[in-house]
Amino acid sequence: MNILQLCIRFPPAPGGAETHVYEISKELMRRKHNVNVFTSDLYTETPFKRRDRWEDNVNNIPVRRFRSYSLGGEAHYVFMPSIILPILKENADIIHTHSYGYFQTNVAAFAKKIRNIPLVFTPHFHPSWSSWGGKKRKILRKFYDKMFSKPVFDTADVIICHSRHEIELMDINPEKASIIPAGVDFSLFKPPVDVDIFRKTYNIENELILFSGRLATNKGLHVLVKAIPLVLKNFPKTMFVFVGEDHGVKSSLITLAEKFGVKKNVLFTGHIKDEKMFLSAYSACDLFVLPSEYEAFGIVLLEAMASEKACVATNVGGMPEVLGDCGVLVDYNNPEHLGKTISDLLGDEKRRKNLGKNGRKRVKKYFTWKKVGDELENVYTELSS
């Protein structure tokens, strides 16, 4: 089949949805389908950072990047006028668009109406209350929800959600909904991965708590920083490592760490491009923490679980469905609960190891890109037949 994938950004631009589109595209091409990706020229959305020069393929996946613009400030909204005609002209058997509330998704719905090409939509949905931005941004989101979301939901042939929770959040026809979770490349995380690569590079000898992901407002990282003093009471040399691209909150986190007197226990690595170093970060940690305000899914949880690491995550969004009984859930925005949970797990090595082993088994059973590819291929085949 000829499959057109549409997304707001694409690797090497970092992010969960970006990784998702990359991995399913790679898996579909492995199965001899023809995949093309249309996306923007953005490297990061917040801050709004374009790149003028990109390769026209990523690991043999053909990619076209279109000039992006924004309304600016709190009214930020990305649009790409030059993507419209190429989408309408593309020789595609399936259009699969990603991310609720973005320009390319509405163009995809328009293309479906004009050309009647089967349309698959993966929302990677975030409710309005967890969206970043100020008052104008919230108003813009409400306007979009009211005026522009329904045509996409109505036009899409299949709406792929990562969890049951995501289906419940959106006002969609349940007959159109299909649950296909995200996945990981399980072979990459085969233990043991050399922990020394990461620990020696950053000179970490004691307990290591890891967060991986964008440093963004919805990740709850300020809650994690507030929890650090509670952990240090029992484990004073613990390092809290934040791996990921800064999306505008790093400076405020440093300020907060200084306020609580824990700056020496905090490390920001930025985005780690080297695969061995990235895998070593997971392998080196004693515990993985995702304190988000909301996650539709949380691929980083799968990465940690595949690395046989115990995980702590907030009891919101799709994260409970990802973890199952292989992790510990905490209340959002509750530093005391988070700090106590981290401390309890650091003091219970046997429990951490059991959670890690069970988590790896769970990922292998339910969350590999091969399994995702099987389910996607079934959806595409049924629509194109």
CORLIN-V792800 format. One record per backbone hydrogen bond with DSSP energy under -1.0 kcal/mol. NH is the residue of the N-H (numbers start at 1). CO is the residue of the C=O. E is the energy in kcal/mol with one decimal. If there is no record, write none. Layout:
# CORLIN-V792800
nh = (NH | NH)
co = (CO | CO)
e = (E | E)
This chain:
# CORLIN-V792800
nh = (3 | 4 | 5 | 6 | 7 | 13 | 19 | 20 | 21 | 22 | 23 | 24 | 25 | 26 | 27 | 28 | 29 | 30 | 32 | 33 | 34 | 36 | 37 | 38 | 39 | 40 | 41 | 43 | 44 | 49 | 49 | 51 | 58 | 61 | 63 | 64 | 66 | 69 | 75 | 76 | 79 | 83 | 84 | 87 | 88 | 89 | 90 | 92 | 93 | 94 | 95 | 96 | 97 | 98 | 99 | 100 | 106 | 107 | 108 | 109 | 110 | 111 | 112 | 113 | 114 | 115 | 116 | 120 | 121 | 122 | 130 | 131 | 138 | 139 | 140 | 141 | 142 | 143 | 144 | 145 | 146 | 147 | 148 | 149 | 153 | 154 | 155 | 156 | 157 | 158 | 159 | 160 | 161 | 167 | 168 | 169 | 170 | 172 | 176 | 178 | 180 | 184 | 186 | 188 | 189 | 190 | 199 | 200 | 202 | 204 | 209 | 210 | 211 | 213 | 215 | 216 | 219 | 224 | 225 | 226 | 227 | 231 | 232 | 234 | 235 | 238 | 239 | 240 | 241 | 242 | 243 | 247 | 253 | 254 | 255 | 256 | 257 | 258 | 259 | 260 | 262 | 265 | 266 | 267 | 269 | 278 | 279 | 280 | 281 | 282 | 283 | 284 | 286 | 287 | 288 | 289 | 290 | 293 | 294 | 301 | 303 | 304 | 305 | 306 | 308 | 309 | 312 | 313 | 314 | 315 | 316 | 318 | 319 | 322 | 323 | 324 | 326 | 328 | 330 | 338 | 339 | 340 | 341 | 342 | 343 | 344 | 345 | 346 | 347 | 348 | 352 | 353 | 354 | 355 | 356 | 357 | 358 | 359 | 360 | 361 | 362 | 363 | 364 | 365 | 366 | 367 | 369 | 372 | 373 | 374 | 375 | 376 | 377 | 378 | 379 | 380 | 381 | 382 | 383 | 384 | 385)
co = (34 | 94 | 36 | 96 | 38 | 10 | 15 | 16 | 17 | 18 | 19 | 20 | 21 | 22 | 23 | 24 | 25 | 26 | 29 | 28 | 1 | 3 | 62 | 5 | 64 | 8 | 66 | 49 | 49 | 44 | 47 | 41 | 61 | 58 | 56 | 37 | 39 | 79 | 72 | 73 | 69 | 80 | 81 | 83 | 84 | 85 | 86 | 90 | 2 | 2 | 118 | 4 | 120 | 6 | 122 | 123 | 102 | 103 | 104 | 105 | 106 | 107 | 108 | 109 | 110 | 111 | 112 | 95 | 158 | 97 | 127 | 128 | 134 | 135 | 136 | 137 | 138 | 139 | 140 | 141 | 142 | 143 | 144 | 144 | 149 | 150 | 151 | 152 | 119 | 119 | 176 | 121 | 178 | 163 | 164 | 165 | 166 | 170 | 173 | 159 | 161 | 367 | 184 | 185 | 186 | 187 | 195 | 196 | 198 | 199 | 239 | 287 | 241 | 243 | 245 | 214 | 216 | 220 | 221 | 222 | 223 | 227 | 228 | 231 | 231 | 235 | 207 | 265 | 209 | 267 | 211 | 215 | 249 | 250 | 251 | 252 | 253 | 254 | 255 | 256 | 257 | 262 | 263 | 240 | 242 | 274 | 275 | 276 | 277 | 278 | 279 | 280 | 208 | 208 | 310 | 210 | 312 | 218 | 218 | 298 | 299 | 300 | 301 | 302 | 305 | 304 | 288 | 328 | 290 | 330 | 314 | 295 | 316 | 318 | 319 | 320 | 323 | 311 | 313 | 334 | 335 | 336 | 337 | 338 | 339 | 340 | 341 | 342 | 343 | 345 | 348 | 349 | 350 | 351 | 352 | 353 | 354 | 355 | 356 | 357 | 358 | 359 | 360 | 361 | 362 | 363 | 184 | 368 | 369 | 370 | 371 | 372 | 373 | 374 | 375 | 376 | 377 | 378 | 379 | 380 | 381)
e = (-3.5 | -2.6 | -3.1 | -2.5 | -1.9 | -1.8 | -2.1 | -2.3 | -2.4 | -2.1 | -2.7 | -2.4 | -2.0 | -2.4 | -2.3 | -2.5 | -2.2 | -1.8 | -2.0 | -2.1 | -2.7 | -2.3 | -2.3 | -2.7 | -2.5 | -1.0 | -1.4 | -3.5 | -1.4 | -2.7 | -1.0 | -2.2 | -2.1 | -1.6 | -2.3 | -2.8 | -2.6 | -1.9 | -1.3 | -1.2 | -2.1 | -2.0 | -1.3 | -1.8 | -2.1 | -2.1 | -1.4 | -1.6 | -3.1 | -1.7 | -2.5 | -3.1 | -2.6 | -1.8 | -2.7 | -2.8 | -1.3 | -2.1 | -1.9 | -1.8 | -1.8 | -2.5 | -2.1 | -1.7 | -2.1 | -3.1 | -2.1 | -3.0 | -2.5 | -2.6 | -1.7 | -1.3 | -2.0 | -2.3 | -2.4 | -2.1 | -2.3 | -2.3 | -2.4 | -2.9 | -1.9 | -2.5 | -2.6 | -1.4 | -2.2 | -3.0 | -1.9 | -2.4 | -2.3 | -1.4 | -2.3 | -2.3 | -2.7 | -1.2 | -2.0 | -1.5 | -1.2 | -1.7 | -2.0 | -2.3 | -2.2 | -1.3 | -1.4 | -1.7 | -1.1 | -1.0 | -2.2 | -2.6 | -2.1 | -2.3 | -3.0 | -2.6 | -2.5 | -2.5 | -3.0 | -1.7 | -1.6 | -1.3 | -2.2 | -1.9 | -1.3 | -1.3 | -2.4 | -1.2 | -2.3 | -1.8 | -2.9 | -3.1 | -3.1 | -3.2 | -3.0 | -2.1 | -2.0 | -2.4 | -2.2 | -2.1 | -2.5 | -2.3 | -2.1 | -2.0 | -2.9 | -1.8 | -1.6 | -2.5 | -2.0 | -2.3 | -2.7 | -2.1 | -1.6 | -1.3 | -2.2 | -2.5 | -3.0 | -1.2 | -2.4 | -2.9 | -2.8 | -2.5 | -1.0 | -1.3 | -2.0 | -2.2 | -2.9 | -2.9 | -1.9 | -2.0 | -2.6 | -2.2 | -1.4 | -2.5 | -2.2 | -2.5 | -1.3 | -1.4 | -2.5 | -2.2 | -2.3 | -2.6 | -2.1 | -2.5 | -3.2 | -2.4 | -2.2 | -2.4 | -2.4 | -2.9 | -2.1 | -2.5 | -1.6 | -1.4 | -2.1 | -2.5 | -2.2 | -2.7 | -2.4 | -2.6 | -2.4 | -2.3 | -2.1 | -1.8 | -2.1 | -2.3 | -2.3 | -1.8 | -2.3 | -2.4 | -1.4 | -2.1 | -3.0 | -2.2 | -2.0 | -2.7 | -2.7 | -1.7 | -1.9 | -2.9 | -2.6 | -2.1 | -1.9 | -2.2 | -1.1)
